[in-house]
Amino acid sequence: MRVRFRGITEREVVLVEGPAGWGEFGPFVEYDDSEAADWLRSALESAWLPAPPPRRATVPVNATVPAVDPDRVPEVLARFPGARTAKVKVAERGQGLTQDLARVAAVRALVPEVRIDANGGWNVDEAVTALTALTADAPLQYAEQPCATVPELVEVRRRVPDVRIAADESIRRADDPMRVVRAGGADVAVVKVAPLGGIRRLLALADELAGHGVPVVVSSALESAVGMGAGLAAAAALPDLPFACGLGTGGLFAADVAAPRNPTAGALAPVAVVPDPAMIAELAVAPDRRRWWFERIRRTHALLG
């Protein structure tokens, strides 16, 4: 990766080829087998079943700005040509609100729409203070997962009614992804293909969310180009897509399993991705690490119903 993101500088995934194309199994290494099972279900769906018919030819994508210093913001945004929306990471461990404000200000100087993502890093009072400061001069499109728990999200939404609250971890890592919506803790739902168990499960959840008046944003779980292709296929198949999707994170990688695709006018087309054998050979892990992943697949597969 070009910069540290989500605490990592390298991303490990397994690519699976089937009769319908390629799938990707890439649960983060700290996830247990039960949580990884949906990621495997998603990989097998992509490899064995064709993508649903698209409803649009392109998918608008946002730029993603890690918790970098403000002077690095132009360099990061240059990897997302044409993007009119940027998601800015805030509440990074070891940093403070002053740094968040400076980073968001640097992004606002270059991109018209800004959303922030705290990954549950604030408590309620911290979130209220931060969101008040971050919206003092200009609105946010939304604040993604400002706090970790559903009750906290409900309280932040009550205390900062002018800021849309988006739920991410409270959906993708929840036994009941609708709980946060029923509790009144989300205006927007951030959904990801692999953690939900595949494109068809994502589309079913999006339909249920629409019945509660909650739009979805399809986002990345930091996948390779193959996994990103599944995200784009899901976004292209949605009936409504009011916000740019977080599916441009390929720009964060210095090397990937297929040739990089730069957005055109801030959008990407949903096309099937075929890995490049030369790139795979260059990125291949050592044999002992390969065995670790294969054993993980065997354990995880045994949990699939």
Secondary structure, 3 states (H helix, E strand, C coil): CCCCECCECCCCCEEEEECCEEEEECCCCCCCHHHHHHHHHHHHHHHHCCCCCCCCCCEEECEEECCCCHHHHHHHHCCCCCCCEEEEECCCCCCCHHHHHHHHHHHHCCCCEEEEECCCCCCHHHHHHHHHHHCCCCCCCCEECCCCCHHHHHHHHHHCCCCCEEECHHHHCCCCCCHHHHCCCCCEEEECHHHHCCHHHHHHHHHHHHHCCCCEEEECCCCCHHHHHHHHHHHHHCCCCCCCEECCHHHHCCCCCCCCCCCECCEECCCCCCCCHHHHHHHCCCHHHHHHHHHHHHHHHCCCC
